[in-house]
Amino acid sequence: MAKSASRFICQNCGAVHPRWQGRCDGCGEWNTIAEEKPEPIRAPGPAGKSQGGRALEFVGLKGRAAPPPRTRTGLEELDRVLGGGFVPGSVVLVGGDPGIGKSTILLQAAARIASGGKRALYISGEEAIDQVRLRALRLGLTESPLGLAASTNLRDIAASLEEEADCTLVIIDSIQTVWLDSLDSAPGTVSQVRACAAELTRLAKTRNFAVVLVGHVTKEGTLAGPRVLEHMVDATLYFEGDRGHQFRILRAVKNRFGATDEIGVFEMTDKGLMEVANPSALFLAERRGNISGSAVFAGMEGTRPVLMEIQALLSPSASGGSPRRQVVGWDSGRLAMLMAVLESRCRVSLGQNDVYLNIAGGLRINEPAADLAVAAALVSAALDRPTDPDRVFFGEVGLSGEVRQVSQTDLRLREAAKLGFAAATTPRRVARNGRAPAAGPDGLKLSEVGHLADLVAPLAAAAAQRGPAKPAEEP
């Protein structure tokens, strides 16, 4: 019998190569190809020609489907991101940087579920039982009847879960440490992660309990291992934030049982992760008014309106060559496009300056509705004139300078009015389906702009009338 040849598989995208090479042709990453032994050939299943299958029953699209039951964790921010809680039989993948708080929040959620009278299990593959107990002692969770074990052998884990008669939640920390002895590859490789995740998914569906898989991330911030892992699970959650920053953002990028792009906001304390009920007030708590280069953006994160401060700083380029463009929390390519529109359509000179843009609070913005707020911050910094501290901005900017409408305008305006803002600069609203656009909340003055020049003109006029701006006084 001929000896089976090894395969060379990219650990980033799962592409198979006939030989080792430094760069993967599938994803373009370097040094991600590793040698793996082929998986053993299994006997043909029901889909094989040797066995007959039963005919499927096809039904129509019309019908009633009851919403899936939910197991609430007691952490409202986590339940919001999940869509209302854990769904029995679902598989959730949680990723994030080391030390960001993945194990902490999952231990808190599992302990609360167990304290509510339901069976919850925590299986650690990276830490010993005593280490997990020390974390539970620090969090004040030692009295919870949570089941705890430490193992990396998939057969032992599967055999233990098969004996559980009434289990609600199982946490595997982490999937990259679990291995199957029938495969020759090392733990964390494509073959191991795929096989282990498939077996745990089968257990979740057949035993009807929710499984949470903790995943490692690469230096680029994406989940380590094959992308097929994200396609196998029902929901994918990412923890965002800096370890040196006390705020953490839990974001859903995929959810078959809820809304995507939903976020939960937490604050890291010595007692674990504490929920932040009003993120807008938190992100604006340290905002300093009457200073140039600052604008408040009324954004949407999933179904939640969030107000945040956008800060811009311009300084003469010291290099004399290419000016620097440093961006934190926003897309650098969109910043370059917006600067080009300001220079070409509004005659705002920015090209000879170093430009620094920051989203205060550690949040990352992905929606184009932030264009108008970023433009306001850039123009304010370029003219050295502050924007109105009681005004919010939102709107998408096109290449011709037009300001386009965005979704969920009413929610953004209501959140601004609730936090005490007096005015809002929005895209020019138009009547749709023969109905006039709804008015804004009481007490909130709306300024509608159709072109970016309408935003620049008032700031430029104020700068021309007042002359050079005075430096801001230190508190």
Secondary structure, DSSP 8 states (H G I E B T S, - for coil): ------EEEETTT--EESS--SB-TTT--BS-EEEE---------TTSTTS---------S---------B--S-HHHHHHHTSSB-TT-EEEEEE-TTSSHHHHHHHHHHHHHHTT--EEEEESSS-HHHHHHHHHHHT-TTS--EEEE--BHHHHHHHHHT-SS--EEEEE-GGG-B-TTS-S-TTSHHHHHHHHHHHHHHHHHHT-EEEEEE-B-TTSSBSS-THHHHHSSEEEEEES-TTSSEEEEEEEEETTS-TT-EEEEEEETTEEEE-S-HHHHHTTT---S-TTEEEEEEEETTEEEEEEEEEEEEE-SSSSS--EEEESS-HHHHHHHHHHHHHHH----TTEEEEEEETTS----SGGGHHHHHHHHHHHHHT----TTEEE--EE-TTSBEE--S-HHHHHHHHHHTT--EEEEE----BTTB------TT-EEEEESBHHHHHHHHHHHHHHH-S-------
